[in-house]
Amino acid sequence: MEYVHLLKELKGVKGERVHHGINRIFQRERNLRPGFSYTWVNTSVPRDAVKVIEYHVGGTKVSLYRQPNATEDLYHILPPEYGMDNNMAKLVYLVKGALSDESPRGMDLTRPEQVSDYVTSRGKDLLYRTAKRMEMELGKDRNEEIRRLDDLSQMLRKYTAGYGILETFLRDPLVEDIYVDAPAEYNNVYIELGGISEIREKCRTNVFLSERDMESILSRFRSESGKPFSEAFPVLEIDLNEYDTRVTVIGPPLSPDGKAFALRRRNTEPWTLPRLIRAGSLTPMTAGLLSFLIDGRSTILVAGSRGAGKTTLLGSLMMEFPKSQRVLTIEDTRELPGRDMQKLGYNVQAMTVGSLLEEGNLTADDALRVSLRLGESSIVLGEVRGQEARTLYEAMRAGTAGSAVMGTIHGNSPQAVYERVVHDMGISKESFGATDIIVVAGIIRPGGMQRRLRRVTHVTEYNDGDFNDLMRYEDGLEPTDTLRRTSEKIGAIARSWGLTYEQAINNIGVRSMIREKMVETSVKKGLELLSPAWVAEANEMFWNLIEAHHGTGSYEEVGKDWLEWYEERTRYI
C-alpha cells in the first residue's frame, strides 16, 4: 500500500496520528452491509487467529477460529447477501421498500408463518417484475432465473418477515445461546457453542446489529407475542417455536444504554445419557448408576449453577423411564423432551404453568397439587424453587408423590442444595430426608483456563442427615467405596427387587456396558446411534432380556444376549 511508504517518512506524534487515522479508515472499510440491511459484518480476521473448523449453515459460510492471545474465540460468518453485487442488492432494496408500502388484505399479521409465506410469494413476483423493468438479467436460462428468484425471495423474507442475520445463528445446530448487549451497534454479537471441543464455548462474532435492525426485530417479537414492551414494561419474554428458542428482551430504564436481547436455544433433539458420555460430561459407570436409580423409583434432584446443563441432564434422565411408566412434567417454559418422548411411544403428560413475569396463570404449586390427583405417575419438575417445594416434600413423605420424583434446583454442591431447601425454602430437615439422590452438574475449568467444561461432579445419596458420595469428580468422575459396598439406596432397591447387593452392582455394570457399547459404535457409525429412538430401543431390549431370564439376577447372561442383539441390529448401518 502507498500509505505505508508515506508513513515511513513521517516522524513523531503527527506520524502516529496519521497512522492510526488511516488504520481506522481501512478497518471501517472491512465492514460490509447490503443496502437492505442495517447490520454490519466485519470481514477481517485477527492475524493470530487460526481457523479450526469451517462449515455451512444454509448458504452461509461459518468459520471458527482459535485466538491463542485472547480469552475468547471467533465465530466468523459471511452471509451470501453480504457478498452480492450492487445491482442485486439494489433490486432487493427496492422490492423490500415496495412490500413495506403494501397493505395485504385478509391476512392475520399476528401469524408469523402466514406473513412469511406472503412475503416469499409476493416478493418473488415483485422481484421478477422489478428486474424486468430495470432490464436486469437474473440468469442465463429459465432454470437459473428460477433459482436466483428463490434465493432472492428468501433473502427478502429474512430481512422483512424474519429475524435478519440472527437467523444464521438460530439455524446453526452448534449455537446454544445468543447475546446482543446494549448499545448493540457498538458491541459484537456473542454466542455460546455446545457439543464441540475444538473451540471455546463462548465466542465473539463478527456481527454488529444496528439500532434500526434491533427495533425491526423487536417489533416482530411484540407482534408475535401480543405482549407490551415499553419503559413501563421493560422486559419481554417470548418463545420462538420455529427455532425452539426462548427470547428475553430488556430495555430502558432497566437497561439504560438501550435494548438488549438474550436468545437461549433448546436442543432440537433431546440429549441422552450415551450422548452425554460421548461429550465427556459423565462416564458409562455414572450413566449405568443413574439408570439403575431411576428404575428403582428414586427421588433425584439435579443441582448446578445457571448454564451447567441441569435441564439437559434432567431431560436425558427422563429417557431412562420405561415406556410403561406414566410421567407428568411441570415447567414454566417447555424445555423437557415430553413431546419427543410421546412420538416414541412414551406415556408423558406435560403441564405448563405461568412464568414469574405473568399473572393470572396457574403456579407450579397449583399444577403439582393437580398432578397428585391424576393417578400414579412419576413427577418431573422443571425447577424446584418456591411454594411447590413444600407441597412436593409433603407428598413424598406421605407416599402420594407417585413412582419417582425428579427436578432441577440451583446449588453447586449437595450441601448447598440442603441449605437452599431447608433454610431458604423452609422445608424441615425431616422432610428433606425424602430426597434420595443429589446429582450435581458443574462447570469445570482445568488449571484455571478460560475454557469451560460441563461435567457431572457428584452423585450423592442422603441418608439420616449424612451425605455419602457414590460418584465424585477429582481428576475424573470415579466410584467411591460407598457405591461398591455400603450404599443405603442401592441396598434398598436390591431388597425390593429380591437381589443381593452384589447382584445390584452387576445390574449397574450391565447398564454401564450397554451405554459404553453404544458410544463406541457411534464413533464408527454415526451420532444418530445415541438418539432418543436408539436409547429407547436399547433400554426396552434390556428389560425384555431381564424378563426372559425370569429376574434371576444372572446379569452376565443378560449382558451377553444384549450384545448379540445390538451387534446384529447395527450390522448394516
C-alpha positions, 0 to 999 in steps of 0.5 A: 500500500502507498500509505505505508511508504508515506508513513515511513517518512513521517516522524513523531506524534503527527506520524502516529496520528496519521497512522492510526487515522488511516488504520481506522479508515481501512478497518471501517472499510472491512465492514460490509452491509447490503443496502437492505440491511442495517447490520454490519459484518466485519470481514477481517480476521485477527492475524493470530487467529487460526481457523479450526473448523469451517462449515455451512449453515444454509448458504452461509459460510461459518468459520471458527477460529482459535485466538491463542492471545485472547480469552475468547474465540471467533465465530466468523460468518459471511452471509451470501447477501453480504457478498452480492453485487450492487445491482442485486442488492439494489433490486432487493432494496427496492422490492423490500421498500415496495412490500413495506408500502403494501397493505395485504388484505385478509391476512392475520399479521399476528401469524408469523408463518402466514406473513412469511409465506406472503412475503416469499410469494409476493416478493418473488413476483415483485422481484421478477417484475422489478428486474424486468423493468430495470432490464436486469438479467437474473440468469442465463436460462429459465432454470437459473432465473428460477433459482436466483428468484428463490434465493432472492425471495428468501433473502427478502423474507429474512430481512422483512418477515424474519429475524435478519442475520440472527437467523444464521445463528438460530439455524446453526445446530452448534449455537446454544445461546445468543447475546446482543448487549446494549448499545448493540451497534457498538458491541459484537454479537456473542454466542455460546457453542455446545457439543464441540471441543475444538473451540471455546464455548463462548465466542465473539462474532463478527456481527454488529446489529444496528439500532434500526435492525434491533427495533425491526426485530423487536417489533416482530417479537411484540407482534408475535407475542401480543405482549407490551414492551415499553419503559413501563414494561421493560422486559419481554419474554417470548418463545420462538417455536420455529427455532425452539428458542426462548427470547428475553428482551430488556430495555430502558430504564432497566437497561439504560444504554438501550435494548438488549436481547438474550436468545437461549436455544433448546436442543432440537433433539433431546440429549441422552445419557450415551450422548452425554458420555460421548461429550465427556460430561459423565462416564458409562459407570455414572450413566449405568448408576443413574439408570439403575436409580431411576428404575428403582423409583428414586427421588433425584434432584439435579443441582448446578449453577445457571448454564451447567446443563441441569435441564439437559441432564434432567431431560436425558434422565427422563429417557431412562423411564420405561415406556410403561411408566406414566410421567407428568412434567411441570415447567414454566417454559417447555424445555423437557423432551415430553413431546419427543418422548410421546412420538416414541411411544412414551406415556408423558403428560406435560403441564405448563404453568405461568412464568414469574413475569405473568399473572393470572396463570396457574403456579407450579404449586397449583399444577403439582397439587393437580398432578397428585390427583391424576393417578400414579405417575412419576413427577418431573419438575422443571425447577424446584424453587418456591411454594411447590417445594413444600407441597412436593416434600409433603407428598413424598413423605406421605407416599402420594408423590407417585413412582419417582420424583425428579427436578432441577434446583440451583446449588453447586454442591449437595450441601448447598442444595440442603441449605437452599431447601431447608433454610431458604425454602423452609422445608424441615430437615425431616422432610428433606430426608425424602430426597434420595439422590443429589446429582450435581452438574458443574462447570469445570475449568482445568488449571484455571483456563478460560475454557469451560467444561460441563461435567457431572461432579457428584452423585450423592445419596442422603441418608439420616442427615449424612451425605455419602458420595457414590460418584465424585469428580477429582481428576475424573468422575470415579466410584467411591467405596460407598457405591461398591459396598455400603450404599443405603439406596442401592441396598434398598432397591436390591431388597425390593427387587429380591437381589443381593447387593452384589447382584445390584452392582452387576445390574449397574455394570450391565447398564454401564456396558450397554451405554459404553457399547453404544458410544463406541459404535457411534464413533464408527457409525454415526451420532444418530446411534445415541438418539432418543429412538436408539436409547429407547430401543436399547433400554426396552431390549434390556428389560425384555432380556431381564424378563426372559431370564425370569429376574434371576439376577444372572446379569452376565447372561443378560449382558451377553444376549444384549450384545448379540442383539445390538451387534446384529441390529447395527450390522448394516448401518 
